[in-house]
Amino acid sequence: MATITHAREAVVQTLYAKDQGNDNAYDQFEEILKDKKIKGPKADFARKLLNGVIEHLEEIDKTIKDHLIDWDFNRLDKVDKQILRVGTYELLYTDTPFQIVIDEAVKIAKNFSEDKAKSFINGILDKIAKEVREDAKK
């Protein structure tokens, strides 16, 4: 049975395919959902997530860049970049609890990235989450 993690992974995979030059990646998203047996509310969540990242990509990338220290955004691993984009979107634009967003991003990194990516992604998203929490208090 598909999980919400599978839904997030489908979004990461679609964003990665688009970033790699697959101009049909967004059109193929429904097929990915079908192949992964992501249905109902989980499919709706995945669609909302993908559309949200696409819609807010410029702000998401700016937020990530603002939190990179001694890293060039354009040199980030392409999978890690997509995981960060999905996580940053959720932190900025959804009500998903911060810890769930970060845990899910790390879980996806465990499946699709190098070992060192887990702590890197955790660190960046944690910094963004702290800033979002501070802004919410104001």
DSSP file with accessible surface (Angstrom, degrees, kcal/mol):
  #  RESIDUE AA STRUCTURE BP1 BP2  ACC     N-H-->O    O-->H-N    N-H-->O    O-->H-N    TCO  KAPPA ALPHA  PHI   PSI    X-CA   Y-CA   Z-CA
    1    1 A M              0   0  208      0, 0.0     2,-0.1     0, 0.0    37,-0.1   0.000 360.0 360.0 360.0 136.1    0.0    0.0    0.0
    2    2 A A        -     0   0    8     35,-0.6     2,-0.2     1,-0.1    37,-0.1  -0.404 360.0-156.2 -70.2 144.6    1.3    3.4   -0.9
    3    3 A T     >  -     0   0   58     -2,-0.1     4,-1.6     1,-0.1     5,-0.1  -0.658  34.3-101.9-112.9 173.3    2.2    5.8    1.9
    4    4 A I  H  > S+     0   0   58      1,-0.2     4,-2.2    -2,-0.2     5,-0.2   0.832 124.1  59.5 -65.1 -29.1    2.4    9.5    2.1
    5    5 A T  H  > S+     0   0   11      1,-0.2     4,-2.8     2,-0.2    -1,-0.2   0.922 102.1  52.2 -63.6 -41.3    6.2    9.1    1.8
    6    6 A H  H  > S+     0   0   67      1,-0.2     4,-2.3     2,-0.2    -1,-0.2   0.881 107.2  53.3 -61.1 -37.7    5.6    7.4   -1.5
    7    7 A A  H  X S+     0   0    0     -4,-1.6     4,-1.7     2,-0.2    -2,-0.2   0.935 110.5  45.9 -62.7 -44.6    3.6   10.4   -2.6
    8    8 A R  H  X S+     0   0    9     -4,-2.2     4,-2.5     1,-0.2    -2,-0.2   0.902 110.6  53.7 -64.4 -40.5    6.5   12.8   -1.6
    9    9 A E  H  X S+     0   0   13     -4,-2.8     4,-3.0     1,-0.2    -1,-0.2   0.898 105.0  54.5 -61.7 -38.2    8.9   10.5   -3.4
   10   10 A A  H  X S+     0   0    0     -4,-2.3     4,-2.1     2,-0.2    -1,-0.2   0.894 109.3  48.1 -62.3 -38.5    6.8   10.7   -6.6
   11   11 A V  H  X S+     0   0    0     -4,-1.7     4,-2.7     2,-0.2     5,-0.2   0.942 111.8  48.8 -66.9 -46.1    7.0   14.5   -6.4
   12   12 A V  H  X S+     0   0    4     -4,-2.5     4,-2.6     1,-0.2    -2,-0.2   0.933 112.0  49.6 -59.1 -44.8   10.8   14.4   -5.9
   13   13 A Q  H  X S+     0   0   61     -4,-3.0     4,-2.5     1,-0.2    -1,-0.2   0.896 111.6  48.5 -63.1 -39.6   11.2   12.0   -8.8
   14   14 A T  H  X S+     0   0    1     -4,-2.1     4,-2.3     2,-0.2    -1,-0.2   0.930 112.5  47.3 -67.4 -44.7    9.1   14.2  -11.1
   15   15 A L  H  X S+     0   0    6     -4,-2.7     4,-2.6     1,-0.2    -2,-0.2   0.901 112.4  51.1 -63.4 -38.6   11.0   17.4  -10.1
   16   16 A Y  H  X S+     0   0   86     -4,-2.6     4,-1.9    -5,-0.2    -2,-0.2   0.933 109.0  50.2 -63.2 -46.4   14.3   15.5  -10.7
   17   17 A A  H  <>S+     0   0   26     -4,-2.5     5,-2.5     1,-0.2    -2,-0.2   0.916 112.1  47.9 -59.9 -42.3   13.2   14.3  -14.1
   18   18 A K  H ><5S+     0   0   70     -4,-2.3     3,-1.7     1,-0.2    -1,-0.2   0.930 110.8  50.9 -64.0 -43.5   12.2   17.9  -15.1
   19   19 A D  H 3<5S+     0   0   56     -4,-2.6    -1,-0.2     1,-0.3    -2,-0.2   0.804 105.5  57.4 -64.8 -27.6   15.5   19.2  -13.8
   20   20 A Q  T 3<5S-     0   0   98     -4,-1.9    -1,-0.3    -5,-0.2    -2,-0.2   0.413 130.3 -92.6 -84.4   0.4   17.4   16.6  -15.8
   21   21 A G  T < 5S+     0   0   50     -3,-1.7     2,-1.3     1,-0.2    -3,-0.2   0.511  77.1 142.8 104.9   5.5   15.7   17.9  -19.0
   22   22 A N    > < -     0   0   51     -5,-2.5     3,-1.7    -6,-0.2     4,-0.3  -0.675  27.6-172.3 -79.9  98.3   12.6   15.7  -19.3
   23   23 A D  T 3  S+     0   0  122     -2,-1.3     3,-0.2     1,-0.3     4,-0.2   0.652  82.8  54.4 -67.8 -14.6   10.2   18.3  -20.7
   24   24 A N  T 3> S+     0   0   89      1,-0.2     4,-1.7     2,-0.1    -1,-0.3   0.323  75.2 107.4 -98.0   7.8    7.3   15.8  -20.3
   25   25 A A  T <4 S+     0   0    2     -3,-1.7     4,-0.5     1,-0.2     3,-0.3   0.893  79.3  47.1 -56.7 -45.4    8.0   15.1  -16.6
   26   26 A Y  T >4 S+     0   0   74     -4,-0.3     3,-1.0     1,-0.2     4,-0.4   0.890 111.3  51.9 -66.2 -36.7    5.0   17.0  -15.3
   27   27 A D  T 34 S+     0   0  129      1,-0.2     3,-0.4    -4,-0.2     4,-0.3   0.790 108.4  52.5 -67.4 -27.3    2.7   15.3  -17.9
   28   28 A Q  T 3X S+     0   0   84     -4,-1.7     4,-1.8    -3,-0.3     3,-0.4   0.498  82.3  94.5 -87.2  -2.3    4.0   11.9  -16.8
   29   29 A F  H <> S+     0   0    6     -3,-1.0     4,-2.4    -4,-0.5     5,-0.2   0.893  80.3  54.1 -59.0 -43.4    3.3   12.6  -13.1
   30   30 A E  H  > S+     0   0   91     -3,-0.4     4,-2.3    -4,-0.4    -1,-0.2   0.875 106.9  52.8 -61.6 -34.5   -0.1   10.9  -13.2
   31   31 A E  H  > S+     0   0   99     -3,-0.4     4,-3.0    -4,-0.3    -1,-0.2   0.888 107.1  51.9 -67.4 -38.4    1.5    7.8  -14.6
   32   32 A I  H  X S+     0   0   39     -4,-1.8     4,-2.4     2,-0.2    -2,-0.2   0.931 109.5  49.8 -62.5 -44.6    4.0    7.7  -11.8
   33   33 A L  H  <>S+     0   0    2     -4,-2.4     5,-3.0     1,-0.2     4,-0.3   0.931 112.8  47.1 -59.6 -43.5    1.1    7.9   -9.3
   34   34 A K  H ><5S+     0   0  148     -4,-2.3     3,-1.4     1,-0.2    -2,-0.2   0.934 111.6  50.0 -63.8 -45.7   -0.6    5.1  -11.0
   35   35 A D  H 3<5S+     0   0  107     -4,-3.0    -1,-0.2     1,-0.3    -2,-0.2   0.858 114.1  45.0 -61.4 -37.1    2.6    2.9  -11.1
   36   36 A K  T 3<5S-     0   0   62     -4,-2.4    -1,-0.3    -5,-0.2    -2,-0.2   0.382 112.0-122.0 -87.9   2.5    3.2    3.5   -7.4
   37   37 A K  T < 5 +     0   0  145     -3,-1.4     2,-0.7    -4,-0.3   -35,-0.6   0.855  53.4 161.1  58.1  39.1   -0.5    2.8   -6.6
   38   38 A I      < +     0   0    6     -5,-3.0     2,-0.3    -6,-0.2    -1,-0.2  -0.846  16.0 160.2 -92.4 114.0   -0.8    6.2   -5.0
   39   39 A K    >>  +     0   0  154     -2,-0.7     3,-1.2    -3,-0.1     4,-0.8  -0.794  33.6   1.0-130.4 171.6   -4.5    6.9   -4.9
   40   40 A G  H 3> S-     0   0   41     -2,-0.3     4,-2.4     1,-0.2     3,-0.4  -0.161 124.1  -0.5  55.5-135.7   -7.2    9.0   -3.3
   41   41 A P  H 3> S+     0   0  109      0, 0.0     4,-2.5     0, 0.0    -1,-0.2   0.820 134.0  55.3 -59.9 -32.2   -6.2   11.5   -0.6
   42   42 A K  H <> S+     0   0   71     -3,-1.2     4,-2.3     2,-0.2    -2,-0.2   0.898 109.3  46.7 -69.1 -38.0   -2.5   10.6   -1.0
   43   43 A A  H  X S+     0   0    1     -4,-0.8     4,-2.6    -3,-0.4    -1,-0.2   0.909 112.0  51.0 -67.7 -40.3   -2.6   11.3   -4.8
   44   44 A D  H  X S+     0   0   97     -4,-2.4     4,-2.5     2,-0.2    -2,-0.2   0.909 109.9  50.3 -61.5 -42.8   -4.4   14.6   -4.1
   45   45 A F  H  X S+     0   0   48     -4,-2.5     4,-2.6     2,-0.2    -2,-0.2   0.931 110.7  49.5 -59.7 -45.6   -1.7   15.4   -1.6
   46   46 A A  H  X S+     0   0    0     -4,-2.3     4,-2.8     1,-0.2     5,-0.2   0.911 111.2  49.0 -62.2 -43.3    1.0   14.6   -4.1
   47   47 A R  H  X S+     0   0   78     -4,-2.6     4,-2.8     2,-0.2     5,-0.2   0.925 112.4  48.0 -62.4 -44.3   -0.6   16.8   -6.8
   48   48 A K  H  X S+     0   0  134     -4,-2.5     4,-2.4     2,-0.2    -2,-0.2   0.913 112.7  49.8 -62.6 -40.9   -1.0   19.7   -4.4
   49   49 A L  H  X S+     0   0    3     -4,-2.6     4,-2.5     2,-0.2    -2,-0.2   0.948 112.8  45.1 -63.8 -48.6    2.7   19.3   -3.4
   50   50 A L  H  X S+     0   0    5     -4,-2.8     4,-2.5     1,-0.2     5,-0.2   0.948 115.4  46.8 -61.8 -48.5    4.0   19.2   -7.0
   51   51 A N  H  X S+     0   0   99     -4,-2.8     4,-2.7    -5,-0.2    -1,-0.2   0.883 111.9  52.0 -63.0 -36.3    1.8   22.1   -8.1
   52   52 A G  H  X S+     0   0    4     -4,-2.4     4,-2.2    -5,-0.2    -1,-0.2   0.918 109.8  47.8 -66.3 -42.9    2.8   24.1   -5.0
   53   53 A V  H  < S+     0   0    0     -4,-2.5     4,-0.4     2,-0.2    -2,-0.2   0.939 114.3  47.2 -62.9 -44.8    6.5   23.6   -5.6
   54   54 A I  H >< S+     0   0   61     -4,-2.5     3,-1.0     1,-0.2     4,-0.3   0.939 113.8  47.7 -61.2 -46.1    6.1   24.6   -9.3
   55   55 A E  H 3< S+     0   0  140     -4,-2.7     3,-0.2     1,-0.2    -1,-0.2   0.856 123.2  32.0 -64.7 -36.3    4.1   27.6   -8.4
   56   56 A H  T 3X S+     0   0   32     -4,-2.2     4,-2.7    -5,-0.2     3,-0.2   0.157  80.0 122.6-110.0  19.8    6.5   28.9   -5.7
   57   57 A L  H <> S+     0   0   50     -3,-1.0     4,-3.0    -4,-0.4     5,-0.3   0.862  73.1  52.2 -54.5 -42.0    9.8   27.6   -7.1
   58   58 A E  H  > S+     0   0  166     -4,-0.3     4,-2.1    -3,-0.2    -1,-0.2   0.939 114.0  42.0 -62.9 -45.7   11.4   31.0   -7.2
   59   59 A E  H  > S+     0   0   80     -3,-0.2     4,-2.4     2,-0.2    -1,-0.2   0.887 114.7  52.2 -68.3 -39.0   10.7   31.8   -3.5
   60   60 A I  H  X S+     0   0    0     -4,-2.7     4,-2.5     2,-0.2    -2,-0.2   0.947 110.7  46.8 -61.8 -49.0   11.6   28.2   -2.5
   61   61 A D  H  X S+     0   0   19     -4,-3.0     4,-2.8    -5,-0.2    -2,-0.2   0.899 111.4  51.9 -62.6 -38.9   15.0   28.4   -4.2
   62   62 A K  H  X S+     0   0  121     -4,-2.1     4,-2.5    -5,-0.3    -1,-0.2   0.931 109.6  49.8 -62.9 -42.7   15.7   31.8   -2.7
   63   63 A T  H  X S+     0   0   21     -4,-2.4     4,-0.8     2,-0.2    -2,-0.2   0.925 112.1  47.3 -62.6 -44.8   14.9   30.4    0.8
   64   64 A I  H >X S+     0   0    0     -4,-2.5     3,-1.4     1,-0.2     4,-0.5   0.950 112.0  50.0 -61.4 -48.2   17.2   27.5    0.2
   65   65 A K  H >< S+     0   0  104     -4,-2.8     3,-1.1     1,-0.3    -1,-0.2   0.883 105.7  57.3 -57.7 -40.3   20.0   29.7   -1.1
   66   66 A D  H 3< S+     0   0   98     -4,-2.5    -1,-0.3     1,-0.2    -2,-0.2   0.698 110.0  45.4 -64.0 -20.3   19.6   32.0    1.9
   67   67 A H  H << S+     0   0   18     -3,-1.4     2,-0.5    -4,-0.8    -1,-0.2   0.388  87.6 102.6-107.2   2.5   20.3   29.1    4.2
   68   68 A L    <<  -     0   0   20     -3,-1.1     2,-0.5    -4,-0.5     5,-0.1  -0.740  52.6-164.6 -86.2 130.3   23.3   27.5    2.4
   69   69 A I  S    S-     0   0  105     -2,-0.5     3,-0.1     1,-0.2    -3,-0.0  -0.977  75.1 -10.7-117.1 122.8   26.6   28.3    4.1
   70   70 A D  S    S+     0   0  165     -2,-0.5     2,-0.4     1,-0.2    -1,-0.2   0.792 111.7 110.9  61.3  27.4   29.7   27.7    2.0
   71   71 A W        -     0   0  137     -6,-0.1     2,-0.6    -3,-0.0    -1,-0.2  -0.998  63.8-137.8-130.7 140.4   27.6   25.8   -0.6
   72   72 A D    >   -     0   0   84     -2,-0.4     3,-1.9     1,-0.1     4,-0.4  -0.862  13.2-143.6 -96.1 121.8   26.7   26.9   -4.2
   73   73 A F  G >  S+     0   0   12     -2,-0.6     3,-1.4     1,-0.3    -1,-0.1   0.876 100.0  55.5 -51.6 -42.1   23.0   26.2   -4.9
   74   74 A N  G 3  S+     0   0  113      1,-0.3    -1,-0.3    -3,-0.1     4,-0.0   0.651 105.9  52.5 -70.7 -13.1   23.8   25.3   -8.5
   75   75 A R  G <  S+     0   0  204     -3,-1.9    -1,-0.3     2,-0.1    -2,-0.2   0.382  81.3 119.0-103.2   2.6   26.4   22.6   -7.4
   76   76 A L  S <  S-     0   0    8     -3,-1.4    -3,-0.0    -4,-0.4     5,-0.0  -0.359  82.1 -90.7 -63.2 148.4   24.0   20.8   -5.0
   77   77 A D     >  -     0   0   72      1,-0.1     4,-2.5     2,-0.0     5,-0.2  -0.358  37.8-126.8 -55.9 136.7   23.3   17.2   -5.8
   78   78 A K  H  > S+     0   0   85      1,-0.2     4,-1.4     2,-0.2    -1,-0.1   0.848 107.6  46.3 -64.7 -34.5   20.3   17.2   -8.1
   79   79 A V  H  > S+     0   0   25      2,-0.2     4,-2.4     1,-0.2    -1,-0.2   0.940 112.0  51.0 -71.0 -44.7   18.3   14.8   -6.0
   80   80 A D  H  > S+     0   0   18      1,-0.2     4,-2.8     2,-0.2    -2,-0.2   0.888 106.6  55.9 -58.6 -39.5   19.1   16.6   -2.8
   81   81 A K  H  X S+     0   0   11     -4,-2.5     4,-2.3     1,-0.2    -1,-0.2   0.917 108.4  46.8 -60.3 -41.3   18.0   19.9   -4.4
   82   82 A Q  H  X S+     0   0    0     -4,-1.4     4,-2.5     2,-0.2    -2,-0.2   0.903 111.1  51.2 -70.3 -39.1   14.6   18.4   -5.2
   83   83 A I  H  X S+     0   0    2     -4,-2.4     4,-2.6     1,-0.2     5,-0.2   0.929 111.7  48.3 -61.7 -43.9   14.2   16.9   -1.6
   84   84 A L  H  X S+     0   0    0     -4,-2.8     4,-3.0    -5,-0.2     5,-0.2   0.894 109.7  52.8 -63.1 -39.2   15.0   20.4   -0.2
   85   85 A R  H  X S+     0   0   21     -4,-2.3     4,-2.5     2,-0.2    -2,-0.2   0.935 111.5  44.8 -62.8 -45.7   12.5   22.0   -2.6
   86   86 A V  H  X S+     0   0    3     -4,-2.5     4,-2.3     2,-0.2    -2,-0.2   0.947 116.5  46.1 -64.5 -46.8    9.7   19.7   -1.5
   87   87 A G  H  X S+     0   0    3     -4,-2.6     4,-2.4     1,-0.2    -2,-0.2   0.912 112.6  49.9 -62.5 -42.8   10.6   20.1    2.2
   88   88 A T  H  X S+     0   0    0     -4,-3.0     4,-2.6    -5,-0.2     5,-0.3   0.916 108.7  52.8 -64.6 -41.8   11.0   23.9    2.0
   89   89 A Y  H  X S+     0   0   16     -4,-2.5     4,-3.0    -5,-0.2     5,-0.3   0.950 110.7  47.5 -56.5 -48.4    7.6   24.2    0.2
   90   90 A E  H  X S+     0   0    2     -4,-2.3     4,-1.5     1,-0.2     6,-0.3   0.899 112.5  49.0 -62.8 -39.6    6.0   22.2    3.0
   91   91 A L  H  < S+     0   0    5     -4,-2.4    -1,-0.2     1,-0.2    -2,-0.2   0.903 120.6  35.7 -65.3 -39.5    7.6   24.3    5.7
   92   92 A L  H  < S+     0   0   56     -4,-2.6    -2,-0.2    -5,-0.2    -1,-0.2   0.822 130.2  24.4 -83.8 -33.5    6.7   27.6    4.1
   93   93 A Y  H  < S+     0   0   85     -4,-3.0     2,-0.3    -5,-0.3    -3,-0.2   0.351 108.9  59.7-123.7   4.6    3.2   26.9    2.7
   94   94 A T  S  < S-     0   0   31     -4,-1.5     0, 0.0    -5,-0.3     0, 0.0  -0.845  70.4-125.2-129.1 171.8    1.5   24.0    4.6
   95   95 A D        +     0   0  165     -2,-0.3     3,-0.1     2,-0.1    -4,-0.1   0.271  63.1 132.7 -96.0   7.8    0.5   23.2    8.1
   96   96 A T  S    S-     0   0   32     -6,-0.3    -2,-0.1     1,-0.1     5,-0.1  -0.429  70.4-101.3 -61.0 129.6    2.4   20.0    8.2
   97   97 A P     >  -     0   0   78      0, 0.0     4,-2.0     0, 0.0     3,-0.5  -0.252  27.6-122.5 -55.1 141.1    4.4   19.9   11.5
   98   98 A F  H  > S+     0   0   49      1,-0.2     4,-2.5     2,-0.2     5,-0.2   0.866 109.0  53.6 -54.4 -44.6    8.0   20.8   11.0
   99   99 A Q  H  > S+     0   0  106      1,-0.2     4,-2.8     2,-0.2    -1,-0.2   0.885 107.8  50.6 -64.5 -35.8    9.4   17.6   12.5
  100  100 A I  H  > S+     0   0   81     -3,-0.5     4,-2.7     2,-0.2     5,-0.2   0.932 110.3  50.1 -65.2 -44.4    7.3   15.5   10.1
  101  101 A V  H  X S+     0   0    1     -4,-2.0     4,-2.2     2,-0.2    -2,-0.2   0.944 114.7  43.5 -58.3 -47.8    8.5   17.5    7.1
  102  102 A I  H  X S+     0   0    2     -4,-2.5     4,-2.5     1,-0.2     5,-0.2   0.932 113.7  50.3 -67.0 -44.2   12.1   17.1    8.2
  103  103 A D  H  X S+     0   0   85     -4,-2.8     4,-2.4    -5,-0.2    -1,-0.2   0.911 111.6  48.6 -60.0 -42.5   11.8   13.4    9.1
  104  104 A E  H  X S+     0   0   18     -4,-2.7     4,-2.4     2,-0.2    -1,-0.2   0.910 110.6  50.6 -64.7 -42.3   10.1   12.7    5.7
  105  105 A A  H  X S+     0   0    6     -4,-2.2     4,-2.4    -5,-0.2    -2,-0.2   0.922 111.9  47.5 -62.6 -42.2   12.9   14.6    3.8
  106  106 A V  H  X S+     0   0   25     -4,-2.5     4,-2.3     2,-0.2    -2,-0.2   0.910 110.3  52.7 -66.0 -39.9   15.6   12.6    5.6
  107  107 A K  H  X S+     0   0   92     -4,-2.4     4,-1.3    -5,-0.2    -2,-0.2   0.923 110.6  47.1 -61.7 -42.3   13.7    9.3    5.0
  108  108 A I  H  X S+     0   0    3     -4,-2.4     4,-1.9     1,-0.2     3,-0.3   0.911 109.8  53.7 -66.5 -39.3   13.6   10.2    1.2
  109  109 A A  H  X S+     0   0    0     -4,-2.4     4,-2.7     1,-0.2    -1,-0.2   0.887 103.6  56.7 -62.4 -37.5   17.3   11.1    1.3
  110  110 A K  H  < S+     0   0  128     -4,-2.3    -1,-0.2     1,-0.2    -2,-0.2   0.865 113.3  41.3 -60.0 -35.2   18.1    7.7    2.9
  111  111 A N  H  < S+     0   0  101     -4,-1.3    -1,-0.2    -3,-0.3    -2,-0.2   0.757 131.0  20.7 -83.4 -27.8   16.4    6.1   -0.1
  112  112 A F  H  < S+     0   0   78     -4,-1.9     2,-0.2    -5,-0.1    -3,-0.2   0.494 113.5  53.6-124.9  -6.5   17.7    8.3   -2.9
  113  113 A S  S  < S-     0   0   24     -4,-2.7     2,-0.1    -5,-0.2     5,-0.0  -0.703  85.3 -80.1-125.3 179.1   20.9   10.1   -1.8
  114  114 A E    >>  -     0   0  116     -2,-0.2     3,-1.3     1,-0.1     4,-0.6  -0.315  49.0-103.8 -73.6 162.2   24.3    9.5   -0.4
  115  115 A D  H >> S+     0   0  127      1,-0.3     3,-1.1     2,-0.2     4,-0.5   0.877 119.5  56.1 -55.5 -43.1   24.7    8.9    3.4
  116  116 A K  H 3> S+     0   0  145      1,-0.2     4,-1.6     2,-0.2    -1,-0.3   0.730  92.7  72.5 -67.1 -18.1   26.0   12.4    4.0
  117  117 A A  H <> S+     0   0    3     -3,-1.3     4,-3.1     1,-0.2     5,-0.3   0.838  85.3  66.2 -66.0 -32.0   22.9   14.0    2.4
  118  118 A K  H <X S+     0   0   61     -3,-1.1     4,-2.4    -4,-0.6    -1,-0.2   0.936 106.3  39.0 -56.9 -50.2   20.7   13.0    5.3
  119  119 A S  H  X S+     0   0   85     -4,-0.5     4,-2.5    -3,-0.2    -1,-0.2   0.871 115.7  53.2 -71.3 -34.5   22.5   15.3    7.8
  120  120 A F  H  X S+     0   0   38     -4,-1.6     4,-2.4     2,-0.2     5,-0.2   0.960 113.1  42.6 -62.5 -50.0   22.9   18.1    5.2
  121  121 A I  H  X S+     0   0    0     -4,-3.1     4,-2.6     1,-0.2     5,-0.3   0.922 113.7  52.7 -63.7 -42.6   19.2   18.1    4.3
  122  122 A N  H  X S+     0   0   69     -4,-2.4     4,-2.4    -5,-0.3    -1,-0.2   0.933 110.6  48.2 -57.2 -46.4   18.2   17.8    8.0
  123  123 A G  H  X S+     0   0   32     -4,-2.5     4,-2.1     2,-0.2    -2,-0.2   0.920 113.1  45.4 -63.5 -45.9   20.4   20.9    8.8
  124  124 A I  H  X S+     0   0    7     -4,-2.4     4,-2.2     1,-0.2    -2,-0.2   0.949 116.0  45.4 -65.0 -48.4   19.1   23.1    6.0
  125  125 A L  H  X S+     0   0    0     -4,-2.6     4,-3.0     1,-0.2    -1,-0.2   0.877 110.4  54.9 -66.0 -34.3   15.5   22.3    6.7
  126  126 A D  H  X S+     0   0   44     -4,-2.4     4,-2.5    -5,-0.3    -1,-0.2   0.922 108.1  49.2 -63.8 -41.9   15.9   22.7   10.4
  127  127 A K  H  X S+     0   0   79     -4,-2.1     4,-1.9     2,-0.2    -2,-0.2   0.920 113.2  46.8 -61.8 -43.8   17.3   26.2    9.8
  128  128 A I  H  X S+     0   0    0     -4,-2.2     4,-2.6     1,-0.2    -2,-0.2   0.929 111.4  51.7 -64.2 -43.5   14.4   27.1    7.6
  129  129 A A  H  X S+     0   0    0     -4,-3.0     4,-2.7     1,-0.2     5,-0.2   0.910 108.3  51.3 -60.9 -42.5   11.9   25.6   10.1
  130  130 A K  H  X S+     0   0  109     -4,-2.5     4,-2.2     1,-0.2    -1,-0.2   0.908 111.3  48.1 -62.0 -40.8   13.4   27.7   13.0
  131  131 A E  H  X S+     0   0   90     -4,-1.9     4,-2.5     2,-0.2    -2,-0.2   0.920 111.4  49.6 -66.2 -41.9   13.1   30.8   10.9
  132  132 A V  H  X S+     0   0   28     -4,-2.6     4,-2.1     1,-0.2    -2,-0.2   0.915 111.1  49.8 -63.1 -42.8    9.5   30.0    9.9
  133  133 A R  H  X S+     0   0   87     -4,-2.7     4,-1.4     2,-0.2    -1,-0.2   0.903 110.7  49.9 -62.9 -41.7    8.6   29.4   13.6
  134  134 A E  H  X S+     0   0  100     -4,-2.2     4,-0.8     1,-0.2     3,-0.3   0.925 110.8  49.2 -62.3 -44.2   10.2   32.7   14.6
  135  135 A D  H >< S+     0   0   88     -4,-2.5     3,-0.5     1,-0.2    -1,-0.2   0.864 107.5  55.4 -63.2 -35.4    8.2   34.5   11.9
  136  136 A A  H 3< S+     0   0   82     -4,-2.1    -1,-0.2     1,-0.2    -2,-0.2   0.815 102.9  56.3 -68.7 -28.9    5.0   32.9   13.1
  137  137 A K  H 3<        0   0  159     -4,-1.4    -1,-0.2    -3,-0.3    -2,-0.2   0.732 360.0 360.0 -72.6 -24.2    5.6   34.2   16.6
  138  138 A K    <<        0   0  196     -4,-0.8    -3,-0.0    -3,-0.5    -4,-0.0  -0.276 360.0 360.0 -75.3 360.0    5.8   37.8   15.4
